[in-house]
Amino acid sequence: MLKRIEIEQALRRLVPRIPPHEFGAVIDHAFDSRGLRGATPETAAWLSLVAYVRHTLTAYDDLLAQGYDHDSARYFVADEMSAVLTQWGARRTLGAEE
């Protein structure tokens, strides 16, 4: 079972400059996600972070609504996502599947 403090610590290591309100939203998602319960704290933090940035800070959902498939929509928002992660001090880059 994941502990909130472990996810918080992992997220701080992954993106040390994430704004506080974004930090809380990512942590809540990671902690509440049933699919991440068996994940390591770092994996839970990273996957929640990537999902948050994709759905909240890009046009990903709009692209899906326009009929783009998931892979195409992810392709079109990848640079924008990378820019946000870099701004927040990410020590990891997006993988092809993210």
C-alpha positions in Angstrom: 0.0 0.0 0.0 1.4 3.4 -1.0 1.9 6.0 1.6 1.1 9.6 0.8 4.4 10.9 2.2 6.4 8.5 0.0 4.6 9.7 -3.1 5.1 13.3 -2.0 8.8 12.7 -1.6 9.1 11.0 -4.9 7.3 13.8 -6.7 9.5 16.4 -5.1 12.5 14.5 -6.5 11.0 14.2 -9.9 9.9 17.8 -10.4 11.3 20.0 -7.6 9.8 23.2 -9.1 6.2 22.1 -9.5 3.8 24.7 -8.3 2.1 23.9 -5.0 -1.5 23.7 -6.4 -0.3 21.4 -9.1 1.7 19.3 -6.6 -1.5 18.7 -4.5 -3.5 17.6 -7.5 -0.9 15.2 -8.7 -0.5 13.7 -5.2 -4.2 13.3 -4.8 -4.5 11.5 -8.1 -1.6 9.2 -7.3 -2.9 8.4 -3.9 -6.5 7.8 -4.9 -5.8 5.8 -8.1 -6.7 2.2 -7.7 -4.5 1.3 -10.7 -1.4 2.7 -9.0 -1.8 1.0 -5.6 0.7 -1.7 -6.4 3.2 0.8 -8.0 6.4 2.1 -6.4 6.1 5.7 -5.0 8.2 7.0 -7.9 6.2 5.2 -10.5 2.9 6.4 -9.0 4.2 9.9 -8.8 5.5 9.9 -12.4 2.4 8.3 -14.0 0.1 10.7 -12.1 2.3 13.7 -13.1 2.3 12.7 -16.8 -1.5 12.2 -16.8 -2.1 15.5 -15.0 0.0 17.5 -17.4 -1.5 15.8 -20.4 -5.1 16.2 -19.4 -4.9 19.6 -17.6 -2.3 21.6 -19.3 -2.5 20.5 -23.0 -5.1 20.2 -25.7 -5.0 16.4 -25.4 -8.7 15.9 -24.5 -9.7 18.4 -27.2 -7.8 16.4 -29.8 -9.5 13.2 -28.7 -12.9 14.9 -28.9 -11.9 15.9 -32.5 -11.4 12.3 -33.4 -7.7 11.8 -33.0 -6.6 8.4 -31.6 -4.7 8.3 -28.3 -1.3 7.8 -29.9 -1.8 10.7 -32.3 -3.1 13.0 -29.6 -0.1 12.1 -27.4 2.3 12.8 -30.2 0.8 16.3 -30.8 1.1 17.3 -27.1 4.4 15.7 -26.3 6.5 18.8 -26.9 4.2 20.9 -24.7 4.3 18.3 -22.0 8.1 18.2 -22.1 8.2 22.0 -21.9 6.1 22.0 -18.7 8.1 19.2 -17.2 11.4 21.0 -18.0 10.1 24.2 -16.4 9.2 22.3 -13.3 12.8 20.9 -13.1 12.0 17.3 -14.3 14.9 15.0 -14.0 13.3 12.5 -16.3 12.0 12.8 -19.9 8.8 11.4 -21.5 9.1 8.0 -22.9 7.5 7.1 -26.3 4.6 5.4 -24.6 3.8 8.3 -22.2 
